[in-house]
Amino acid sequence: EAGIQSTNPDTLAAITRRTDPEGLYRTVARLAKGPCHVHTDLIAGLPYEDLASFERSFNTVFALRSHCLQLGFLKCLKGTALQRRDDGAEYSCYPPYEILKNQWLSPEDLLILKGVETVLDRYWNSGLCRNLLSWLIPRAPGGMFSFFRGFAETLKQRGEFYCSHTPNRSLSFIAEYLQQTLPED
């Protein structure tokens, strides 16, 4: 497991994460090609990480092709340094005390990220479309974050986002979406 959390240097400094990003990316990508299962993490809601910055982090980490990319949401436990920070963040008052907004991400931004998380879990982390999505990485207009975001929005508009689907139905949804977004391919 590689808890990358963010690729934004300001964010990493704010959470006191010191690393050699390029070395870490090379190692994760190399391990992901081998026999061991590789799990990477990104956390939404960290300081200095707005939606555009998170999108860059997502695209960078997704391109490493780990077997599972967990998109987590910042939690704030009582008595931690994070709780003592005065950055305007609001968290749920119920466990797991998940972020509701901060000065970098609005509640609407977090809903977008929740949509990306759902589609990512259904299509990549489940293994359902790993080869297809790997093929798509260099072709996706705007990058993989943009692809997942658009796909989630399309499923919501169709009323299919919150429904469970059989693998065949899930594959038909992604095939239709790909025909809309990449008709020439």
N, C-alpha and C positions, 0 to 999 in steps of 0.2 A: 504494500500500500504506500502510495506517495501522496501525502497531504499537501499538495501544491498550494491550495487555498486561493491564490491569486497570482497573476503575473505582473501586476501593477507595482512598480518599485516603491511608490509612495505608500501604498497599502502595506506592502511587506515591511517597510520601515516602521510604520505605525503599530504593527502587531509584533514587532521585534523578531521577524523571521529573516535570518541571514542564510543565504544560499547562493550557490553558483547556478543561476537559472539555466544557462545553456548546457552545462554539464548534467544537471538534473534531467533536462528534456532528452538529451542523448541517451542517458541511462534508461529512462522509462521507455523510450521508443525501442531500444535494443531489447530490453526485457520482454516487451509486449510481443516481439517477434518469436520469442522462445517458448519453451514448454510451461513456464509458470504463469499463473493467473495474475494480472496486474490491475490494480484498482487505484484510480486517481480521484482526488477530491477538489472541488471548488466550493467556496462559501460565499453566498450572496449576503450583502449587508455589512461587509467590512468597511472600515473608514477609507475614504477617498476612492471608493469603487462605485462609480455611477454606472448607468446602463451601458454606455458606450465602452467603458473600461472593462466591464464584466464581459461584454461581447468579445473583446479582444482576448481576454483570458480564456474564455470558452473555446474560441477558434484555435488558439495555440495549443491548449491541452487536448482538445478533441483530435487534432491532427497527430498526436502521439499514438493514437489507436489503442489505448489501454482497453482491457476487456470490460471494464466498468468505469464509467465516469459519474461519480456521485455529485449531484448538484445539491449542496446542503444550504440551509438558511441559518444565519447567525442566531445563536441562543444567548441569553444573558442571565447568568446565575447571580442571585443576590450575594453581595459581598465581594464580587470580583472586580478587578481593575476596569473591566469593560463597563460595569454598572456605574462606577465612579466617574467615568468620562462624561463630560458635559458637551455632547455633540448633537443634542436634539433628537437622539434616537428614541423611538417608542417601541416597547416590546409587549407581547401578550402578558397579562397578569396571571395566566394559567400555564402550568407546565405544558410544553417544554420551553416556555418563555421566549418564543420566537419573535424575531424582528417584524415590526409592522410598517416602519418607515424610519428614515434618517435623513440627514441633509443632502445625501447623494442619491437616495432611491425613494421614490414616492410609493404609496400603496399600489398605484397602477403599475409601476415598474416591477414591483414584487409579484403582482399577478401575472405579468408577462413571463417572468422567470419561473413561476409555478407551472405555467403552460409548457415552457421549454423542458422543464424537469419531467413532466408527465410523458411527453412524446419521446424524450431521450430514454426514459426507462422502458417504455413499451417497445421501441424499435431498435435501440442499440444495446442497452444493458441486458435485455432479455436474450440477445443473440439472434432475434428474429430476422434482422436485415443487416447484419454486420458486413457482409460482402458488398451488398448494394450501397450502403452508406460509405464504406471505404472507397468505392469507385467514385462516389459523389463528391468526396472532399475537395479535389481540385476543380470540380465543375460547378459547385453550388454558387449561384449568383449571390454575392454578398457574404459568403461563408456559411458554415454549418449552423451557426447560431441563427442567422437569418432564415435558413431553411427550416429549422425546427420551430422557430417563432411563427413563420408563415403557415406551416403545417398545423400547428396547434390552433391558430386563429381560424383556419379553414374548417377544422373539425368542430370547433365551437359554433361557427356559423351554421354548419349542417346539423347541429344538435347531436353530434356523435362523440364529442369530447369526453363526456362524463359516463359514457356507456362502456361496459366491458365488451370485448370483441373476440371472436375466434381468430386464430392465426390467419385463416383465409380471408376473412373480412378485413383484418388489419392490412394485409398485403394488397387487397383491392383498393383501400383508401390511399396507401402510399403510391400505388401505381397511377391512380387518377391524379394525385397531386403532382407527381413527377411529369405527367403528360401536360399539365397546365404550366409548370415552371420551366421545364426543359423539353419542349415539344420536338426539337430537332434531334434529341438523343433518344 
